[in-house]
Amino acid sequence: MYRTLCLVAMSTLLALPCRGEETVDAKETLIRLTVSPAAAPQPALKYTLLPEMRDMEPGNPVQGYMLGFMEQEKFFFDKQTVERRDQLLKMPLAELPKDEVKDYGGSALKQADWAARLDHADWQILLKLKAQGISLLIPDVQQLRVLARALKVRFRGDVADHRFDDAVRTAQTMFALSRHLGEHLTFIGNLVGGIVAHLAIDPLEEMIGQPGCPNLYWALTYLPSPLVRTDIGAQGERIWIGPMFRDLDDKAPLSEAQLKRVVAFFEKVVEGTKILGGKTLREWLDVQVKDNAVVAAARRRLADAGISPERLSSFPAEQVLLLDEKRACIERLDDVIKVVQLPASQVDAFSEQILAKGPILFDMAPSFEKVKRAQIRLDQRIALLRHVEALRLYAAEHGKLPAKLSDISVPLPEDPFSGQPFRYELNGKTAHLRGTAPKAEANNPTFNLHYELTLRN
């Protein structure tokens, strides 16, 4: 079911580790980089991290990505190849076998390069989503994680061989793929877009730590923010409400057979959730219908929502209770989606108000909160890398790292979680740059990034 897939995707993204090292403080992820001073390239956008319009061609990149799987299935899914890919992803950069990873994937990944430079992503699921709702299957989205992992191997090979122009081109392909997933009509697609972007950032960090790496401050600054959109996915989330409640009529009473089918469907929707305390939906309804006050309150809320009391009086109690849950679901979904464009700190405050209204059967509010948090986590990581490159700019001009961030002349983004400047200190010749974790994640190393920077002699 869609709900289960969404939770799996969120768990994967929120647990996706950054490229860190062991640290005494288990509450943070330490990323050590030895970097070289580097001035901005001339012209400033000599390097960009998304394909430029002048390099684009007309076409649908989604079909292009899928074509690569059809042409090179063995490369993507052969067991031995996948196991070797896992090894190459975990291997220290200096130990990568350069001959093996040079031009890794060959034509299979060149197909992805071509697709990433097509100009109009169309996932072709709008009609399916309207018809199938949460029953919609989207296997193509999950396959693109396989593509991204293969691209990451090639990216690391480019970096290990100091072929920085090739590395930037691979970065463009991966970030374009993540952007295209941000145009998917589901939160699952958006979440996988975030996963792809994180996979790209790992080798980008490794690249910044290599001697001779060009400064990417303006390339990172030029990226759109947020990198992976969720507003299109939010619109898609509102679409599935229609087919989900298609058989729950509010115009006429449901027969016993109709109610049985409706209850059976909704039992699958809430399966695996804790909302019913271990009861089935049928068991929960059997308890609720015996409480006249509960049923009467549900009728009043439905009447306030526009259903005539006369019509409601003809509905079976089970139908009234389920219609009231439908009303609550639509209201709750709109409550969370209306804040999709707000900053993280404001979203947290709204989320607390929304969740304080109490539990409902068909609830997407907690899911959206995690989707938004995953989006902000990605933007925070990009903002931290902008700081790293700003430090390299300063070092190129002054021969040392700055004592404080305010000494840096280029604009620096605020921490998207706190809305405040990032934390920075210079300890001798080593700089420490830290982000702030969101509420309730203070002890989670995934959300506590610590960059330790040392200048290369």
C-alpha positions as CSV (number, residue, x, y, z in Angstrom):
1,M,0.0,0.0,0.0
2,Y,1.1,3.6,-0.7
3,R,1.2,4.5,3.0
4,T,3.6,1.7,3.8
5,L,5.9,2.6,0.9
6,C,5.9,6.2,2.1
7,L,7.0,5.2,5.6
8,V,9.7,3.0,4.2
9,A,11.1,5.8,2.0
10,M,11.0,8.2,4.9
11,S,12.8,5.7,7.1
12,T,15.5,5.2,4.5
13,L,16.1,8.9,3.9
14,L,16.0,10.0,7.6
15,A,18.5,7.2,8.4
16,L,20.7,7.8,5.4
17,P,24.1,8.4,6.9
18,C,26.4,11.2,5.8
19,R,30.0,10.4,4.9
20,G,31.3,10.7,8.5
21,E,33.9,9.3,10.8
22,E,33.9,7.8,14.3
23,T,33.6,10.5,17.0
24,V,33.8,10.6,20.7
25,D,30.5,12.4,20.7
26,A,28.0,9.8,19.4
27,K,25.4,12.5,19.1
28,E,27.1,14.0,16.0
29,T,28.5,13.0,12.6
30,L,32.0,14.2,12.2
31,I,33.2,14.9,8.6
32,R,37.0,15.7,8.5
33,L,38.3,17.5,5.5
34,T,41.7,18.7,4.6
35,V,41.1,21.4,2.0
36,S,43.2,23.7,-0.2
37,P,42.6,27.4,-0.5
38,A,40.8,28.1,-3.8
39,A,39.6,31.3,-5.3
40,A,36.4,31.5,-7.3
41,P,36.7,30.3,-10.9
42,Q,36.4,32.8,-13.7
43,P,33.8,33.2,-14.9
44,A,32.0,32.6,-11.6
45,L,29.7,29.9,-13.1
46,K,32.3,28.0,-15.0
47,Y,31.0,25.1,-13.0
48,T,27.4,24.4,-12.2
49,L,25.8,21.5,-10.4
50,L,22.7,21.2,-12.6
51,P,22.7,21.0,-16.4
52,E,22.4,24.4,-18.0
53,M,19.5,25.3,-20.4
54,R,22.0,25.7,-23.2
55,D,22.9,22.0,-22.9
56,M,19.3,20.8,-22.8
57,E,17.3,19.1,-25.5
58,P,13.5,18.6,-25.9
59,G,12.2,15.4,-24.3
60,N,11.0,13.6,-21.3
61,P,13.9,12.5,-19.0
62,V,11.8,9.9,-17.2
63,Q,11.5,7.8,-20.3
64,G,15.3,8.3,-20.8
65,Y,16.1,7.0,-17.4
66,M,13.9,3.9,-17.8
67,L,15.4,3.2,-21.2
68,G,18.8,2.6,-19.6
69,F,17.4,-0.2,-17.4
70,M,15.9,-1.9,-20.4
71,E,19.1,-1.7,-22.4
72,Q,21.5,-2.7,-19.6
73,E,19.5,-4.8,-17.1
74,K,22.5,-7.0,-16.2
75,F,24.6,-4.0,-15.2
76,F,22.0,-2.7,-12.9
77,F,20.6,-5.9,-11.3
78,D,23.1,-8.8,-11.7
79,K,23.9,-10.1,-8.2
80,Q,27.6,-10.1,-8.6
81,T,27.6,-6.6,-10.2
82,V,25.5,-5.2,-7.4
83,E,27.7,-6.8,-4.7
84,R,30.8,-5.3,-6.3
85,R,29.1,-1.9,-6.6
86,D,28.4,-2.0,-2.8
87,Q,32.1,-2.7,-2.2
88,L,33.1,0.2,-4.4
89,L,30.8,2.5,-2.6
90,K,32.2,1.6,0.8
91,M,35.9,1.6,-0.2
92,P,38.1,4.5,0.8
93,L,38.6,6.8,-2.1
94,A,42.4,6.2,-2.2
95,E,41.8,2.5,-2.6
96,L,39.4,2.6,-5.5
97,P,40.7,0.6,-8.5
98,K,40.9,3.5,-11.0
99,D,40.9,1.3,-14.1
100,E,37.7,-0.4,-12.9
101,V,35.8,2.7,-12.0
102,K,36.9,4.9,-14.9
103,D,33.9,5.4,-17.1
104,Y,32.0,3.1,-14.8
105,G,28.8,1.9,-16.3
106,G,29.7,2.9,-19.9
107,S,26.7,3.4,-22.1
108,A,24.3,2.5,-19.3
109,L,25.2,5.7,-17.4
110,K,25.7,7.8,-20.5
111,Q,22.0,7.1,-21.1
112,A,21.3,8.7,-17.7
113,D,23.5,11.7,-18.6
114,W,21.5,12.2,-21.8
115,A,18.2,11.8,-20.0
116,A,19.2,14.3,-17.3
117,R,19.5,17.0,-20.0
118,L,16.0,16.7,-21.4
119,D,13.8,19.6,-20.6
120,H,10.4,18.3,-19.4
121,A,9.8,15.6,-16.8
122,D,6.4,13.9,-17.1
123,W,5.9,10.9,-14.8
124,Q,2.6,10.1,-16.6
125,I,0.8,9.0,-13.4
126,L,-1.8,11.7,-13.0
127,L,-4.7,9.7,-14.4
128,K,-3.5,6.6,-12.6
129,L,-3.3,8.5,-9.3
130,K,-6.8,9.8,-9.8
131,A,-8.1,6.3,-10.5
132,Q,-6.1,4.2,-8.1
133,G,-5.2,6.6,-5.2
134,I,-3.1,4.9,-2.5
135,S,-3.2,1.6,-4.4
136,L,-1.0,3.1,-7.1
137,L,2.3,1.2,-7.7
138,I,5.4,3.2,-8.6
139,P,8.2,0.7,-9.2
140,D,10.1,3.1,-11.5
141,V,10.8,5.5,-8.6
142,Q,12.4,2.7,-6.5
143,Q,14.5,1.7,-9.5
144,L,16.0,5.1,-9.8
145,R,17.8,4.6,-6.5
146,V,19.7,1.8,-8.2
147,L,20.7,4.2,-11.0
148,A,21.8,6.8,-8.4
149,R,24.1,4.3,-6.6
150,A,25.7,3.4,-9.9
151,L,26.2,7.1,-10.8
152,K,27.8,7.6,-7.3
153,V,30.4,4.9,-8.1
154,R,31.3,6.7,-11.3
155,F,31.4,10.1,-9.5
156,R,33.8,8.7,-7.0
157,G,36.0,7.3,-9.8
158,D,36.1,10.7,-11.4
159,V,37.1,12.3,-8.1
160,A,39.8,9.7,-7.3
161,D,41.4,10.3,-10.7
162,H,41.2,14.1,-10.3
163,R,39.0,14.4,-13.4
164,F,37.1,17.2,-11.9
165,D,35.3,18.3,-15.0
166,D,33.9,14.8,-15.4
167,A,33.0,14.7,-11.7
168,V,31.0,17.9,-12.1
169,R,29.1,16.4,-15.1
170,T,28.2,13.4,-13.0
171,A,27.1,15.6,-10.2
172,Q,24.9,17.5,-12.7
173,T,23.3,14.2,-13.7
174,M,22.6,13.1,-10.2
175,F,21.2,16.5,-9.0
176,A,19.0,16.7,-12.2
177,L,17.7,13.2,-11.3
178,S,16.9,14.4,-7.8
179,R,15.1,17.5,-9.2
180,H,13.1,15.4,-11.5
181,L,11.9,13.3,-8.6
182,G,10.9,16.5,-6.9
183,E,8.3,16.9,-9.7
184,H,6.8,13.5,-8.9
185,L,3.2,13.6,-7.8
186,T,3.9,11.6,-4.6
187,F,5.8,12.2,-1.4
188,I,7.5,8.9,-2.1
189,G,9.0,10.3,-5.3
190,N,10.1,13.5,-3.5
191,L,11.7,11.4,-0.7
192,V,13.7,9.3,-3.2
193,G,14.8,12.6,-4.8
194,G,16.3,13.5,-1.5
195,I,18.0,10.2,-1.3
196,V,19.6,10.7,-4.7
197,A,20.8,14.2,-3.7
198,H,22.4,12.9,-0.5
199,L,24.1,10.1,-2.6
200,A,25.6,12.9,-4.8
201,I,26.8,15.1,-1.9
202,D,29.0,12.3,-0.4
203,P,31.4,12.2,-3.4
204,L,31.1,16.0,-3.8
205,E,32.5,16.3,-0.2
206,E,35.3,13.9,-1.2
207,M,36.0,16.1,-4.2
208,I,36.3,19.3,-2.2
209,G,38.9,17.6,-0.1
210,Q,41.2,16.8,-3.1
211,P,44.1,19.0,-4.0
212,G,43.3,21.1,-7.1
213,C,39.6,20.9,-6.7
214,P,38.0,24.1,-8.1
215,N,36.0,26.2,-5.7
216,L,32.3,25.4,-5.9
217,Y,30.9,28.2,-3.7
218,W,29.0,29.9,-6.5
219,A,28.0,26.5,-8.0
220,L,26.4,25.5,-4.7
221,T,24.8,29.0,-4.3
222,Y,23.3,28.8,-7.8
223,L,21.4,25.6,-6.9
224,P,17.7,26.1,-6.4
225,S,16.4,26.1,-2.8
226,P,14.8,23.8,-1.9
227,L,16.7,21.5,-4.2
228,V,14.0,18.8,-4.1
229,R,10.5,20.2,-4.2
230,T,7.6,18.8,-2.2
231,D,4.8,21.2,-3.3
232,I,4.0,19.1,-6.4
233,G,4.0,15.9,-4.3
234,A,1.7,17.7,-1.9
235,Q,-0.8,18.3,-4.7
236,G,-0.6,14.6,-5.6
237,E,-1.3,13.7,-1.9
238,R,-4.6,15.6,-2.1
239,I,-5.5,13.7,-5.2
240,W,-5.6,10.3,-3.6
241,I,-8.3,11.3,-1.2
242,G,-10.9,11.0,-4.0
243,P,-10.4,7.4,-4.9
244,M,-9.6,6.4,-1.3
245,F,-13.1,7.4,-0.2
246,R,-14.9,6.7,-3.5
247,D,-17.2,4.0,-2.1
248,L,-18.0,5.9,1.1
249,D,-21.1,7.6,-0.1
250,D,-22.4,10.8,1.6
251,K,-25.5,11.1,-0.6
252,A,-27.5,7.9,0.4
253,P,-27.4,5.2,3.1
254,L,-25.0,2.3,2.4
255,S,-26.4,-1.2,2.5
256,E,-24.9,-3.8,4.8
257,A,-23.0,-5.4,1.8
258,Q,-21.6,-2.0,0.8
259,L,-20.5,-1.2,4.3
260,K,-18.8,-4.6,4.5
261,R,-16.7,-3.8,1.4
262,V,-15.9,-0.3,2.6
263,V,-14.7,-1.6,6.0
264,A,-12.6,-4.3,4.4
265,F,-10.9,-1.7,2.2
266,F,-10.2,0.6,5.1
267,E,-8.9,-2.2,7.3
268,K,-6.0,-2.5,4.7
269,V,-5.4,1.2,4.9
270,V,-4.9,1.3,8.6
271,E,-3.2,-2.1,8.8
272,G,0.1,-1.9,10.6
273,T,-0.7,1.5,12.3
274,K,-1.0,1.8,16.1
275,I,-4.0,4.1,15.9
276,L,-6.5,1.4,16.9
277,G,-4.5,-0.1,19.8
278,G,-4.3,-3.6,18.3
279,K,-7.9,-3.7,17.3
280,T,-9.2,-4.3,13.7
281,L,-11.3,-1.5,12.2
282,R,-14.3,-3.8,12.5
283,E,-13.7,-4.3,16.2
284,W,-13.2,-0.5,16.7
285,L,-16.4,0.2,14.9
286,D,-18.3,-2.3,17.0
287,V,-17.3,-0.4,20.1
288,Q,-18.0,3.0,18.7
289,V,-21.5,2.4,17.4
290,K,-22.6,1.4,20.9
291,D,-21.7,4.8,22.2
292,N,-24.6,7.1,21.3
293,A,-22.7,10.2,22.4
294,V,-19.8,9.4,20.0
295,V,-22.2,8.8,17.1
296,A,-24.2,11.9,17.9
297,A,-21.1,14.1,18.0
298,A,-20.0,12.7,14.6
299,R,-23.4,13.6,13.1
300,R,-23.1,17.1,14.4
301,R,-19.6,17.6,12.9
302,L,-20.9,16.3,9.6
303,A,-23.9,18.6,9.7
304,D,-21.5,21.5,10.4
305,A,-19.5,20.4,7.3
306,G,-22.6,20.7,5.1
307,I,-24.5,17.4,5.1
308,S,-28.1,17.9,6.0
309,P,-29.3,16.4,9.3
310,E,-32.2,14.8,7.6
311,R,-30.0,12.8,5.3
312,L,-27.6,12.0,8.1
313,S,-30.4,10.5,10.2
314,S,-31.0,7.9,7.5
315,F,-27.3,6.7,7.5
316,P,-26.2,3.6,9.5
317,A,-24.0,4.5,12.5
318,E,-20.9,2.9,10.8
319,Q,-21.4,5.1,7.8
320,V,-21.6,8.2,10.0
321,L,-18.4,7.3,11.9
322,L,-16.5,6.6,8.7
323,L,-17.7,9.8,7.0
324,D,-16.6,11.7,10.1
325,E,-13.2,10.1,9.7
326,K,-13.2,11.1,6.0
327,R,-14.0,14.7,7.1
328,A,-11.2,14.7,9.6
329,C,-8.7,13.2,7.1
330,I,-9.4,15.9,4.5
331,E,-9.1,18.7,7.1
332,R,-5.9,17.2,8.6
333,L,-4.3,16.7,5.2
334,D,-5.0,20.3,4.2
335,D,-3.8,21.5,7.6
336,V,-0.4,20.0,7.0
337,I,-0.1,20.7,3.2
338,K,-1.0,24.4,3.6
339,V,2.4,24.9,5.3
340,V,4.5,23.1,2.6
341,Q,6.3,26.3,1.6
342,L,7.0,27.6,5.1
343,P,10.4,27.6,6.7
344,A,11.3,24.6,8.9
345,S,11.0,26.5,12.3
346,Q,7.5,27.7,11.4
347,V,6.4,24.2,10.2
348,D,7.4,22.7,13.5
349,A,5.2,25.1,15.4
350,F,2.2,24.3,13.1
351,S,2.8,20.6,13.3
352,E,2.6,20.7,17.1
353,Q,-0.8,22.5,16.8
354,I,-2.1,20.0,14.2
355,L,-1.0,16.9,16.1
356,A,-2.4,18.3,19.4
357,K,-5.9,18.0,17.8
358,G,-5.7,14.3,18.5
359,P,-5.4,11.0,16.5
360,I,-7.5,10.1,13.5
361,L,-7.7,6.9,11.5
362,F,-6.5,8.2,8.2
363,D,-3.6,10.5,9.2
364,M,-0.9,11.8,7.0
365,A,0.2,14.6,9.3
366,P,3.2,12.8,10.9
367,S,4.3,11.6,7.5
368,F,4.3,15.1,6.1
369,E,6.3,16.4,9.0
370,K,9.0,13.9,8.3
371,V,8.9,14.7,4.5
372,K,9.5,18.4,5.3
373,R,12.2,17.6,7.8
374,A,14.0,15.4,5.2
375,Q,13.8,18.3,2.7
376,I,15.3,20.7,5.2
377,R,18.0,18.3,6.2
378,L,19.2,18.2,2.5
379,D,19.1,22.0,2.2
380,Q,21.1,22.3,5.5
381,R,23.8,20.0,4.1
382,I,24.1,22.1,1.0
383,A,24.3,25.2,3.1
384,L,27.1,23.7,5.1
385,L,29.0,22.9,2.0
386,R,28.6,26.5,0.9
387,H,30.2,27.5,4.1
388,V,33.1,25.1,3.5
389,E,33.7,26.6,0.1
390,A,33.4,30.2,1.5
391,L,36.1,29.2,3.9
392,R,38.3,28.1,1.0
393,L,37.6,31.5,-0.7
394,Y,38.7,33.3,2.4
395,A,41.9,31.2,2.7
396,A,42.8,31.9,-0.9
397,E,42.7,35.6,-0.2
398,H,44.2,35.7,3.3
399,G,46.3,32.5,3.6
400,K,44.4,31.3,6.6
401,L,41.0,30.5,7.9
402,P,38.8,33.3,9.4
403,A,38.4,33.8,13.1
404,K,34.7,34.2,12.7
405,L,32.1,33.8,9.9
406,S,31.4,37.5,9.8
407,D,34.9,38.0,8.4
408,I,33.9,36.3,5.2
409,S,32.8,38.7,2.4
410,V,30.5,36.4,0.4
411,P,26.9,35.9,1.5
412,L,26.3,32.9,3.8
413,P,23.0,31.1,4.3
414,E,21.4,30.7,7.7
415,D,20.9,27.2,9.2
416,P,17.5,26.3,7.7
417,F,16.5,24.4,10.9
418,S,17.2,27.2,13.3
419,G,17.0,30.3,11.1
420,Q,20.2,31.4,12.8
421,P,23.9,31.4,11.6
422,F,25.7,28.1,11.7
423,R,28.0,27.6,14.6
424,Y,31.7,28.2,13.9
425,E,34.9,28.2,15.9
426,L,38.6,28.3,15.0
427,N,40.8,26.2,17.2
428,G,44.3,26.9,16.2
429,K,44.5,26.0,12.5
430,T,41.4,23.8,12.6
431,A,37.9,25.2,11.9
432,H,34.8,23.6,13.3
433,L,31.5,24.1,11.6
434,R,28.2,22.7,13.0
435,G,24.6,22.7,12.1
436,T,21.6,22.7,14.5
437,A,19.4,19.7,14.8
438,P,15.6,20.1,14.6
439,K,13.4,19.7,17.6
440,A,13.4,16.2,19.1
441,E,16.6,15.2,17.1
442,A,19.2,16.8,19.4
443,N,20.8,13.4,20.1
444,N,20.5,12.0,16.6
445,P,23.9,12.0,14.7
446,T,22.1,12.1,11.4
447,F,20.9,15.6,12.1
448,N,24.1,16.9,13.9
449,L,26.7,17.5,11.3
450,H,30.2,18.6,12.3
451,Y,32.7,19.6,9.7
452,E,36.3,19.7,10.9
453,L,38.4,21.6,8.4
454,T,42.2,21.9,8.1
455,L,44.0,23.8,5.4
456,R,46.4,21.8,3.3
457,N,50.0,23.2,3.3
